């Protein structure tokens, strides 16, 4: 059993012992024990070229704590920025405005405090106390939503909160299912959340909506005391500022988010181990956003449909298709310029109503986006060839109102010559969608109105002696 499980016994005795008698060694979620004496303010090991800087609070400096920086991915040299912080920062992150926010550990349950630290001077600004329940361990920023998250634990339960960085007020979301001792919370550029459990030494993915954690795999070393992690947005690498209980040393590691396994990059000198670790990602950040298909569309096999996306700082992309809600992917196109659209003649191995499209930056596979929800690919012959239809029906388009793309469904009771046309509000014919013999059954058509202005439109079915017309609304 790890030494940090004794936390409850130590803190039961807290008010019976003078504060200076409680050492860091007694504290499982806080700083590791001080290993040696003083250290120089700057370590001058050699370093390769780098563009990313990691920041953190050195846990092993003594009665004051040092705010320091180091290059990513090397981890050295370490530069002391300010050595007079009054408390250790357990968890932290840096937002797109290059603002560092972290949580002071506070030494006992419910005593965490929110602090911001100036990256250039290391000067901290105390924002306020955090209203929470357990021991403060982690903070992370979701750039996709602009939400800051805060985590605490007692070694039995781990809670997740949304925190207001202007006041320190924390709104409890609930207890994370599957993680007992959350020591690190981290969110990548696409909004995917991960956590490290100090009791199991494993990496987990965390669903921020359900608070369910799913085990990914072991880190591959004995992690103990404070740890913190962050993503390098330039290449999607997860870095962990760790304390290795076996070697009794602070380390910088990279972590494979698909397996959980970590790789040692550098062992820091004695008396160096970081909490509140965060990477500043300066300059332009790449991103991709899928516009269409984005959920609810019906695309017909062997017909042309438009894949649409937006991107920033992306030269070329790969487009992939899943017909099983993301479990497996096949390539639609290996490489093409990120122009924002691709006309695809739908070619799938099977029809499915669980389709997704993923678009990925070729130069950085951590930059990607997928359809928000599933769409459908169907055979041109109809959506259910076995269903018996007793009448002619033209159904209301869906969605309605719609933006660019909508689905028109109709049914035929027998084989008929079918015409379906689109008209504008003045009665001008805009398009002919069907003008052919169709067998009995149910059918769906996908109509794209990219080149048309907002307004009222009409679609008309003519089959045998039946004429049916319905109205739809295009809103852009």
Secondary structure, DSSP 8 states (H G I E B T S, - for coil): --GGGGHHHHHHTGGGS-GGG--GGG-SSS-----SS---SB--------SEEEEEEETTSSSSEEEEEEEETT--SEEEEEEEESS-EEEEEE-TT--EEEEE--SSTT--EEEEE-TTT--EEEEEE---SSEEEEEEEETTTTEEEEEEE-SS-EEEEEE-TTT--EEEEEE-BT-SSEEEEEE-TTS-EEEEETTTTEEEEE-TTT-BEEEEEE-SS-B-S--EEEEETTTTEEEEEEEETTTTEEEEEEE-TTT--EEEEEE--TT--EEEEEEE--S---EEEEEES-SS-EEETTSEEEEEEEEES--EEEEEEESSTTSS-EEEEEEEE--SEEEEE---SS-EEEEEEEEEETT-TTSEEE-SS-EEEE-TT-S-TT----S-EE---BSSSBSSEEEEEEEESS-EEEEEEEEETTS-EEEEEEEEEE-SEEEEEEEE-TTS-SEEEEEEEEETTEEEEEEEEE--
